[in-house]
Amino acid sequence: MARGVELLDYFWRDRAAEMDKAMRQIADAGLELAVYSIGNDFFQPEREAWEKQLADLKTGVDVANLLNVRTMRVFSGNAKPDYAFEDGFAWIVDGLAAGAHYAESHGVTLALENHGLMAGRSDQVRRVIEAVGSPALRANIDTGNFLLVNQNPTEAAQDLADLAALVHLKDFRRARADETEHIYKALDGTAFTGAVVGQGEVELAAIVKILDDAGYDGWLSLEYEGGDDPLTIGVPQSLQAAQKLLQ
C-alpha cells in the first residue's frame, strides 16, 4: 500500500525557500508527495478579484508541476451575502474551465472538493464538472463535508464515484452541548465536530466499497478535524482505523 502526503498551500511561510526542504522531509519519511491543495474562490462578483483567483490557481498548477504532483485539489468558492449558488455558477464554471485548460497543458488534474455552500452537494459538484467538460477537472470526494449540507455521504459518494480523482477520508460526529471548538454547523443547524475514522456518522466502509466497485485507484487522503490532539490521538488513531478499513 502506497503512503503519501497532501500539501496545502496555506501553510507555506516562504514557499520558494521551503519547497526543497519539504520534499527532503517527505522522502526521508518514506512517503510520496501525492496531492497539492489550494484554497481558491471563484465566487467573486468583482472581475478583478476573480482574475486574481485565476492567477493564483495557475500559480498553484505551476507549483504542483515543480513538485511533480499530478493532482491538485481546488474549490468552487465561498458563499457571499445576498448571493445564491445560481448567481455565481457561471463565475465558478468559467474559472475552473480556464484553470483546467491550464492544468491540462501541464499534465495536472484538478480535483473539485465538495466544500461549503457553493458546490457542497454531489449534484452541484457534478453539474460544475459537466459544465466545464474537461478531463482535467474531476471530483475530490470529501466524505465528511456532505453532512454539513444535509446530504447522506454514502449516497453522495455513489453519485460522484465515477468522477473521483481524489478522496478525503474524513469522519464527523454530532457535537456535544459542552463542545465549543472545532464545531461545524450544518445547514439545518446541527453541530458536528471531527471524529476519528470509524467513530462518527459517515459510513466509511460502504463508501470504500462504492469506490472499489467504481474502479477508483487514487489516493485516500486522511483528514481529521476534531478537538483531540491530532498528533497523538486524531491522526494516529484515524490512520490505524483506516488501515483496518482498507484490508
FISEFI-5059 format. One line per field, with one value per residue: residue in one letter; x, z, y of N, C-alpha, C in turn; residue number from 1. Coordinates in steps of 0.2 Angstrom, whole numbers, plus 5000, padded with zeros to 4 digits. Atoms other than C-alpha are relative to their C-alpha. Layout:
N
type	a, ...
n_east	X, ...
n_up	Z, ...
n_north	Y, ...
ca_east	X, ...
ca_up	Z, ...
ca_north	Y, ...
c_east	X, ...
c_up	Z, ...
c_north	Y, ...
seq	NUM, ...
This chain:
247
type	m, a, r, g, v, e, l, l, d, y, f, w, r, d, r, a, a, e, m, d, k, a, m, r, q, i, a, d, a, g, l, e, l, a, v, y, s, i, g, n, d, f, f, q, p, e, r, e, a, w, e, k, q, l, a, d, l, k, t, g, v, d, v, a, n, l, l, n, v, r, t, m, r, v, f, s, g, n, a, k, p, d, y, a, f, e, d, g, f, a, w, i, v, d, g, l, a, a, g, a, h, y, a, e, s, h, g, v, t, l, a, l, e, n, h, g, l, m, a, g, r, s, d, q, v, r, r, v, i, e, a, v, g, s, p, a, l, r, a, n, i, d, t, g, n, f, l, l, v, n, q, n, p, t, e, a, a, q, d, l, a, d, l, a, a, l, v, h, l, k, d, f, r, r, a, r, a, d, e, t, e, h, i, y, k, a, l, d, g, t, a, f, t, g, a, v, v, g, q, g, e, v, e, l, a, a, i, v, k, i, l, d, d, a, g, y, d, g, w, l, s, l, e, y, e, g, g, d, d, p, l, t, i, g, v, p, q, s, l, q, a, a, q, k, l, l, q
n_east	5004, 4996, 5001, 4998, 5003, 5003, 4998, 5005, 4996, 5001, 4995, 4993, 4998, 4996, 5000, 4994, 4994, 5002, 5002, 4995, 5000, 5006, 5000, 4995, 5004, 5005, 4996, 4997, 5005, 5002, 5006, 5000, 5004, 5006, 5005, 4999, 5006, 5000, 5006, 5003, 5007, 5002, 5006, 4998, 5004, 4995, 4996, 4993, 4999, 5000, 4994, 4995, 5001, 4997, 4992, 4997, 5001, 4995, 4994, 5000, 4999, 4993, 4996, 5001, 4996, 4993, 5000, 5001, 5007, 5004, 5007, 5001, 5007, 5002, 5007, 5005, 5000, 5003, 5006, 5000, 5007, 5005, 4998, 5001, 4995, 5001, 4997, 4993, 4998, 4996, 4994, 4996, 4999, 4995, 4994, 4997, 4998, 4994, 4995, 4999, 4996, 4993, 4997, 4999, 4994, 4994, 5000, 5003, 5007, 5003, 5005, 5005, 5003, 5006, 4997, 5004, 5007, 4999, 4998, 4999, 5004, 4998, 5003, 4997, 4994, 5000, 5002, 4995, 4995, 5003, 5000, 4993, 4999, 4993, 4997, 4996, 5004, 5004, 5003, 4997, 5006, 4999, 5006, 5003, 5003, 5007, 5005, 5001, 5006, 5006, 5001, 4998, 4993, 5000, 5003, 4997, 4994, 5002, 5001, 4994, 4994, 4997, 4997, 4995, 4993, 4997, 5004, 4998, 5003, 5001, 5006, 5003, 5006, 5004, 4996, 5004, 5002, 4995, 4994, 5000, 4995, 5000, 5007, 5002, 5008, 5003, 5005, 5006, 4998, 4996, 4993, 4996, 4993, 4996, 5000, 4996, 5003, 5004, 5003, 5005, 5006, 4999, 4999, 4994, 4999, 5005, 4997, 4994, 5003, 5003, 4994, 4997, 5005, 4999, 4993, 4996, 4993, 4996, 4998, 5005, 4996, 5003, 5002, 5003, 5001, 5003, 4997, 4994, 4994, 4999, 4994, 5000, 5006, 5005, 4997, 4998, 5006, 5004, 4996, 5000, 5007, 5000, 4996, 5004, 5006, 4998, 4997
n_up	5000, 5000, 4995, 5002, 4996, 5004, 4998, 5001, 5001, 4994, 4994, 5002, 4998, 5005, 5004, 5004, 4996, 4997, 5004, 5000, 4994, 4999, 5004, 4996, 4994, 5002, 5002, 4994, 4996, 5004, 5003, 5006, 5000, 5004, 5002, 4998, 4999, 4999, 4997, 5004, 4999, 5006, 4999, 4999, 5004, 5003, 5005, 4998, 4995, 5004, 5004, 4995, 4999, 5006, 5000, 4994, 5002, 5004, 4996, 4996, 5005, 5001, 4994, 5000, 5005, 4997, 4994, 5004, 4998, 5006, 4997, 4996, 4997, 5001, 4998, 5005, 4997, 4994, 5000, 4999, 4998, 5006, 5006, 5000, 5005, 5007, 5002, 5002, 5003, 5006, 4998, 4998, 5005, 5004, 4997, 5000, 5007, 5002, 4996, 5003, 5006, 4998, 4997, 5005, 5004, 4996, 4998, 4993, 4999, 4995, 4997, 4997, 4993, 4998, 4995, 4999, 5004, 5007, 5003, 4994, 5001, 5005, 5006, 5002, 5002, 5006, 5005, 5002, 5004, 5007, 5003, 5002, 5006, 5002, 4996, 4994, 4994, 4997, 4994, 4994, 4995, 4993, 4998, 4995, 5002, 5002, 4994, 4998, 5004, 4999, 5005, 4998, 5003, 5004, 5006, 5004, 5003, 5006, 5006, 5003, 5000, 5006, 5002, 4994, 5001, 4993, 4995, 4993, 4995, 4994, 4996, 4996, 4995, 4997, 4994, 4994, 4998, 4997, 5004, 5003, 5005, 5005, 5001, 5007, 5000, 5006, 5002, 4996, 4993, 4996, 4998, 5001, 4999, 5003, 4996, 5003, 5005, 4997, 4994, 5001, 5003, 5007, 5002, 5004, 5003, 5006, 5005, 5003, 5005, 5006, 5004, 5003, 5005, 5005, 5002, 4998, 4998, 4998, 4993, 4995, 4996, 4994, 4997, 4994, 4999, 4994, 4995, 4997, 5002, 5006, 5000, 4996, 5000, 5006, 5006, 4999, 4999, 5006, 5005, 4999, 5002, 5008, 5002, 4999, 5005, 5007, 5001
n_north	4994, 4993, 4995, 4994, 4994, 4995, 4993, 4995, 4994, 4995, 5000, 4998, 4993, 4997, 5006, 5001, 5003, 5006, 5006, 5006, 5003, 5004, 5006, 5005, 5003, 5005, 5006, 5003, 5004, 5006, 4998, 4996, 4994, 5002, 4995, 4993, 4997, 4993, 4997, 4995, 4997, 4997, 4997, 4993, 4995, 4996, 5003, 4999, 5005, 5006, 5001, 5002, 5007, 5004, 4999, 5004, 5007, 5001, 5000, 5006, 5005, 4999, 5002, 5008, 5003, 5000, 5005, 5007, 5003, 5000, 4999, 4994, 4999, 4993, 4999, 4996, 4993, 4999, 4996, 4992, 4998, 4998, 5004, 5007, 5004, 4999, 4993, 5001, 5006, 4998, 4998, 5006, 5004, 4996, 5000, 5007, 5002, 4997, 5003, 5006, 5000, 4999, 5006, 5005, 4999, 5001, 5007, 5000, 5000, 4997, 5004, 4995, 5003, 4998, 4996, 4994, 5000, 4999, 5007, 5005, 5006, 5004, 4998, 4994, 5002, 5003, 4995, 4995, 5004, 5001, 4994, 4999, 5005, 5001, 5006, 4998, 4998, 5005, 4999, 5002, 5002, 5000, 5004, 4997, 4993, 5000, 5000, 4993, 4997, 5005, 5005, 5007, 5001, 5007, 4999, 4995, 5003, 5003, 4995, 4997, 5005, 5000, 4994, 4999, 5000, 5000, 5001, 4998, 5005, 4996, 5002, 4995, 5002, 4995, 4997, 5000, 4993, 4997, 4999, 4994, 4999, 5005, 5001, 4999, 5000, 5002, 4996, 5001, 4998, 5005, 4999, 5006, 4999, 5006, 5006, 5005, 5004, 5005, 4998, 4995, 5001, 5001, 5007, 5000, 5007, 5000, 4995, 5004, 5005, 4997, 4998, 5006, 5002, 4996, 5000, 4995, 5002, 4994, 4999, 4999, 4995, 5000, 4993, 5000, 4993, 5000, 4996, 5004, 4998, 5004, 5003, 5005, 5003, 4999, 5003, 5007, 5004, 5000, 5004, 5007, 5002, 5000, 5006, 5006, 4999, 5001, 5007
ca_east	5000, 5007, 5009, 5009, 5005, 4995, 5002, 4991, 4997, 4990, 5004, 5019, 5028, 5041, 5037, 5052, 5064, 5054, 5050, 5066, 5066, 5048, 5052, 5068, 5057, 5044, 5057, 5066, 5049, 5047, 5032, 5027, 5020, 5003, 4992, 4994, 4980, 4975, 4961, 4954, 4937, 4929, 4913, 4918, 4906, 4921, 4930, 4947, 4945, 4940, 4955, 4966, 4959, 4963, 4981, 4983, 4976, 4988, 5002, 4996, 4997, 5015, 5020, 5012, 5021, 5038, 5034, 5030, 5012, 4999, 4983, 4978, 4963, 4953, 4937, 4922, 4921, 4914, 4896, 4893, 4879, 4864, 4871, 4865, 4874, 4865, 4871, 4889, 4888, 4895, 4909, 4914, 4912, 4922, 4936, 4938, 4937, 4951, 4961, 4958, 4964, 4980, 4982, 4979, 4993, 5005, 4999, 4989, 4972, 4961, 4950, 4935, 4930, 4913, 4916, 4904, 4888, 4895, 4896, 4894, 4882, 4886, 4874, 4882, 4899, 4894, 4885, 4900, 4912, 4900, 4898, 4917, 4918, 4937, 4946, 4957, 4943, 4937, 4930, 4938, 4925, 4926, 4916, 4913, 4908, 4892, 4884, 4886, 4874, 4862, 4866, 4869, 4888, 4885, 4873, 4883, 4899, 4889, 4884, 4902, 4912, 4914, 4921, 4933, 4951, 4954, 4946, 4947, 4943, 4935, 4923, 4911, 4900, 4887, 4895, 4890, 4882, 4898, 4910, 4914, 4929, 4931, 4912, 4905, 4886, 4876, 4863, 4849, 4859, 4866, 4883, 4896, 4914, 4928, 4929, 4942, 4939, 4925, 4919, 4907, 4892, 4900, 4898, 4916, 4916, 4901, 4910, 4926, 4916, 4907, 4924, 4931, 4916, 4919, 4937, 4944, 4963, 4968, 4973, 4963, 4969, 4966, 4958, 4955, 4946, 4941, 4946, 4958, 4976, 4980, 4997, 4994, 4976, 4966, 4978, 4987, 4970, 4962, 4977, 4976, 4957, 4959, 4972, 4960, 4946, 4956, 4962
ca_up	5000, 4995, 5008, 5004, 5010, 5004, 5005, 5007, 5001, 5016, 5027, 5016, 5025, 5012, 4998, 4987, 5002, 5009, 4994, 4993, 5012, 5012, 4998, 5008, 5023, 5014, 5006, 5022, 5030, 5016, 5009, 4992, 4988, 4982, 4981, 4981, 4988, 4986, 4993, 4978, 4977, 4960, 4968, 4965, 4960, 4956, 4940, 4947, 4962, 4950, 4939, 4955, 4959, 4942, 4943, 4960, 4953, 4939, 4951, 4961, 4945, 4942, 4960, 4958, 4942, 4951, 4965, 4951, 4958, 4946, 4957, 4964, 4975, 4971, 4977, 4968, 4980, 4996, 5000, 4999, 5007, 4996, 4983, 4979, 4970, 4954, 4954, 4953, 4944, 4928, 4938, 4945, 4929, 4919, 4932, 4933, 4914, 4912, 4926, 4919, 4902, 4910, 4921, 4907, 4897, 4912, 4915, 4931, 4936, 4946, 4959, 4964, 4983, 4989, 5001, 5009, 5000, 4983, 4976, 4993, 4987, 4975, 4962, 4962, 4960, 4946, 4937, 4938, 4931, 4917, 4913, 4912, 4901, 4903, 4908, 4919, 4931, 4942, 4959, 4976, 4987, 5005, 5014, 5029, 5021, 5014, 5032, 5033, 5018, 5025, 5012, 5015, 5012, 5006, 4993, 4988, 4986, 4974, 4964, 4961, 4962, 4943, 4943, 4958, 4956, 4975, 4991, 5008, 5021, 5035, 5049, 5058, 5074, 5082, 5094, 5112, 5120, 5130, 5115, 5108, 5097, 5081, 5078, 5060, 5058, 5045, 5035, 5047, 5062, 5068, 5076, 5070, 5075, 5068, 5074, 5072, 5057, 5061, 5076, 5068, 5057, 5040, 5033, 5028, 5024, 5012, 5004, 5001, 4993, 4982, 4976, 4974, 4964, 4953, 4950, 4959, 4962, 4968, 4984, 5000, 5010, 5028, 5036, 5054, 5060, 5078, 5095, 5101, 5099, 5080, 5083, 5097, 5095, 5080, 5066, 5073, 5078, 5062, 5052, 5061, 5059, 5040, 5038, 5045, 5034, 5018, 5022
ca_north	5000, 5017, 5030, 5048, 5066, 5080, 5098, 5113, 5130, 5139, 5133, 5139, 5154, 5156, 5144, 5146, 5143, 5129, 5118, 5108, 5106, 5099, 5087, 5080, 5078, 5069, 5057, 5055, 5049, 5036, 5045, 5051, 5068, 5064, 5079, 5098, 5108, 5126, 5137, 5146, 5156, 5159, 5165, 5183, 5197, 5208, 5204, 5210, 5198, 5184, 5186, 5186, 5169, 5163, 5169, 5161, 5144, 5145, 5148, 5133, 5122, 5129, 5124, 5106, 5104, 5109, 5097, 5083, 5081, 5077, 5080, 5097, 5100, 5115, 5123, 5132, 5147, 5154, 5160, 5179, 5188, 5190, 5178, 5161, 5147, 5150, 5169, 5163, 5147, 5155, 5163, 5146, 5137, 5150, 5150, 5131, 5129, 5141, 5133, 5116, 5121, 5127, 5112, 5100, 5108, 5105, 5087, 5091, 5086, 5097, 5089, 5099, 5096, 5097, 5111, 5124, 5130, 5134, 5116, 5107, 5094, 5080, 5086, 5103, 5096, 5085, 5100, 5111, 5097, 5093, 5111, 5113, 5097, 5095, 5078, 5089, 5093, 5079, 5077, 5077, 5067, 5073, 5060, 5071, 5088, 5081, 5080, 5099, 5102, 5088, 5076, 5057, 5054, 5036, 5042, 5057, 5046, 5035, 5050, 5055, 5039, 5039, 5056, 5054, 5059, 5061, 5056, 5065, 5051, 5060, 5057, 5068, 5066, 5076, 5088, 5088, 5104, 5107, 5107, 5124, 5122, 5113, 5115, 5114, 5119, 5110, 5119, 5113, 5120, 5103, 5105, 5092, 5090, 5079, 5061, 5048, 5037, 5025, 5034, 5046, 5046, 5043, 5025, 5024, 5005, 5007, 5022, 5012, 4998, 5010, 5017, 5000, 4995, 5010, 5006, 5020, 5018, 5035, 5042, 5041, 5057, 5055, 5071, 5074, 5090, 5086, 5093, 5079, 5082, 5077, 5072, 5060, 5055, 5061, 5056, 5041, 5033, 5038, 5030, 5014, 5013, 5017, 5004, 4991, 4998, 4995, 4977
c_east	5004, 4999, 5003, 4998, 4998, 5002, 4995, 5004, 5000, 5006, 5007, 5001, 5004, 5001, 5006, 5006, 4998, 4999, 5005, 5001, 4994, 5001, 5005, 4996, 4995, 5003, 5003, 4995, 4998, 4993, 5001, 4996, 4995, 4996, 5003, 4994, 5000, 4993, 4997, 4993, 4998, 4993, 5001, 4996, 5004, 5005, 5008, 5002, 5000, 5006, 5006, 5000, 5003, 5007, 5003, 4999, 5005, 5007, 5000, 5002, 5008, 5004, 4999, 5004, 5008, 5001, 4999, 4994, 4995, 4992, 5000, 4993, 4999, 4993, 4996, 5001, 4996, 4993, 5001, 4993, 4996, 5001, 4998, 5004, 4999, 5003, 5007, 5002, 5004, 5007, 5004, 5002, 5006, 5007, 5003, 5001, 5007, 5006, 5001, 5003, 5007, 5003, 5001, 5007, 5007, 4999, 4997, 4993, 4997, 4995, 4996, 4997, 4993, 5001, 4995, 4994, 5000, 5003, 5001, 4997, 5003, 4997, 5003, 5007, 5000, 4998, 5005, 5005, 4997, 4999, 5007, 5002, 5008, 5002, 5005, 4997, 4996, 4998, 5005, 4994, 5003, 4994, 4997, 4996, 4993, 4995, 4999, 4995, 4994, 4999, 5004, 5007, 5000, 4997, 5004, 5007, 4998, 4999, 5006, 5006, 5003, 5004, 5006, 5008, 5004, 4995, 5003, 4996, 4999, 4994, 4997, 4995, 4997, 5004, 4996, 4999, 5006, 5006, 4999, 5005, 5000, 4993, 4999, 4992, 4998, 4994, 4993, 5002, 5003, 5007, 5004, 5007, 5004, 5000, 5006, 4997, 4996, 4996, 4995, 4994, 5001, 5001, 5006, 5001, 4996, 5003, 5006, 4998, 4997, 5006, 5004, 4996, 5001, 5006, 5004, 5006, 5004, 5001, 4994, 5004, 4997, 4999, 4997, 4999, 4996, 5004, 5006, 5006, 5002, 5006, 5001, 4994, 4997, 5003, 5003, 4994, 4996, 5004, 4999, 4993, 4999, 5003, 4996, 4994, 5002, 5003, 4995
c_up	5000, 5005, 4997, 5004, 4995, 5003, 4998, 5000, 5005, 5005, 4997, 5004, 4995, 4995, 4996, 5004, 5003, 4996, 5000, 5007, 5001, 4996, 5003, 5006, 4998, 4998, 5005, 5004, 4996, 4997, 4993, 5001, 4996, 4997, 5003, 5001, 5000, 5002, 4996, 5001, 4994, 5001, 5002, 4996, 4996, 4995, 5002, 5005, 4996, 4996, 5005, 5002, 4995, 5000, 5005, 4998, 4995, 5003, 5004, 4995, 4999, 5006, 5000, 4995, 5002, 5005, 4996, 5003, 4995, 5002, 5004, 5002, 4999, 5003, 4995, 5003, 5007, 4999, 5001, 5002, 4994, 4994, 5001, 4995, 4993, 4998, 4998, 4997, 4994, 5002, 5002, 4994, 4995, 5003, 5000, 4993, 4998, 5004, 4998, 4994, 5002, 5003, 4995, 4996, 5004, 5003, 5007, 5000, 5006, 5003, 5004, 5007, 5001, 5007, 5001, 4996, 4993, 4997, 5006, 4999, 4994, 4993, 4997, 4997, 4993, 4994, 4998, 4996, 4993, 4996, 4997, 4994, 4999, 5004, 5005, 5006, 5002, 5007, 5006, 5005, 5007, 5004, 5006, 4999, 4998, 5006, 5001, 4995, 5000, 4994, 5002, 4997, 4996, 4993, 4995, 4997, 4994, 4994, 4997, 4999, 4993, 4998, 5005, 4997, 5007, 5005, 5007, 5005, 5006, 5003, 5004, 5005, 5002, 5006, 5006, 5002, 5003, 4996, 4996, 4995, 4995, 4998, 4993, 5000, 4993, 4998, 5005, 5007, 5004, 5000, 4999, 5002, 4997, 5005, 4997, 4995, 5003, 5006, 4999, 4996, 4993, 4999, 4996, 4996, 4994, 4995, 4996, 4995, 4994, 4995, 4997, 4994, 4993, 4997, 5002, 5003, 5002, 5007, 5005, 5005, 5006, 5003, 5007, 5003, 5007, 5006, 5004, 4997, 4993, 5000, 5004, 5000, 4993, 4994, 5001, 5001, 4994, 4995, 5001, 4998, 4992, 4997, 5000, 4995, 4993, 5000, 4996
c_north	5006, 5004, 5007, 5006, 5005, 5007, 5005, 5007, 5005, 5000, 5002, 5007, 5003, 4994, 4998, 4997, 4994, 4994, 4994, 4997, 4995, 4994, 4995, 4997, 4995, 4993, 4997, 4996, 4994, 5001, 5003, 5006, 4999, 5005, 5007, 5003, 5008, 5002, 5005, 5002, 5003, 5003, 5008, 5005, 5005, 4997, 5000, 4994, 4993, 4998, 4999, 4993, 4996, 5000, 4996, 4992, 4998, 4999, 4993, 4994, 5000, 4996, 4992, 4997, 5000, 4994, 4993, 4997, 5001, 5001, 5006, 5001, 5007, 5001, 5004, 5007, 5000, 5004, 5007, 5002, 5002, 4997, 4993, 4996, 5001, 5007, 4999, 4994, 5001, 5002, 4994, 4996, 5003, 4999, 4993, 4998, 5003, 4997, 4993, 5000, 5001, 4994, 4994, 5001, 4999, 4992, 4999, 4999, 5003, 4996, 5004, 4997, 5003, 5003, 5006, 5000, 5001, 4994, 4996, 4993, 4996, 5002, 5007, 4999, 4997, 5005, 5004, 4996, 4999, 5006, 5002, 4995, 4999, 4993, 5002, 5003, 4994, 5002, 4998, 4998, 5001, 4997, 5004, 5006, 4999, 5001, 5008, 5003, 4995, 4995, 4993, 4999, 4994, 5001, 5005, 4997, 4996, 5004, 5002, 4995, 5000, 5006, 5001, 5000, 5001, 4999, 5002, 4995, 5003, 4998, 5006, 4997, 5006, 5003, 5000, 5008, 5003, 5001, 5007, 5001, 4994, 4998, 5002, 5000, 4998, 5005, 5000, 5002, 4994, 5001, 4993, 5002, 4994, 4994, 4996, 4995, 4994, 5001, 5005, 4997, 4998, 4992, 4999, 4993, 5000, 5005, 4997, 4995, 5003, 5002, 4994, 4997, 5004, 5000, 5005, 4997, 5005, 5000, 5001, 5005, 5001, 5008, 5000, 5007, 5000, 5003, 4996, 5002, 4996, 4996, 4993, 4995, 5000, 4996, 4993, 4995, 4999, 4995, 4993, 4997, 5000, 4994, 4993, 5000, 4997, 4993, 4996
seq	1, 2, 3, 4, 5, 6, 7, 8, 9, 10, 11, 12, 13, 14, 15, 16, 17, 18, 19, 20, 21, 22, 23, 24, 25, 26, 27, 28, 29, 30, 31, 32, 33, 34, 35, 36, 37, 38, 39, 40, 41, 42, 43, 44, 45, 46, 47, 48, 49, 50, 51, 52, 53, 54, 55, 56, 57, 58, 59, 60, 61, 62, 63, 64, 65, 66, 67, 68, 69, 70, 71, 72, 73, 74, 75, 76, 77, 78, 79, 80, 81, 82, 83, 84, 85, 86, 87, 88, 89, 90, 91, 92, 93, 94, 95, 96, 97, 98, 99, 100, 101, 102, 103, 104, 105, 106, 107, 108, 109, 110, 111, 112, 113, 114, 115, 116, 117, 118, 119, 120, 121, 122, 123, 124, 125, 126, 127, 128, 129, 130, 131, 132, 133, 134, 135, 136, 137, 138, 139, 140, 141, 142, 143, 144, 145, 146, 147, 148, 149, 150, 151, 152, 153, 154, 155, 156, 157, 158, 159, 160, 161, 162, 163, 164, 165, 166, 167, 168, 169, 170, 171, 172, 173, 174, 175, 176, 177, 178, 179, 180, 181, 182, 183, 184, 185, 186, 187, 188, 189, 190, 191, 192, 193, 194, 195, 196, 197, 198, 199, 200, 201, 202, 203, 204, 205, 206, 207, 208, 209, 210, 211, 212, 213, 214, 215, 216, 217, 218, 219, 220, 221, 222, 223, 224, 225, 226, 227, 228, 229, 230, 231, 232, 233, 234, 235, 236, 237, 238, 239, 240, 241, 242, 243, 244, 245, 246, 247
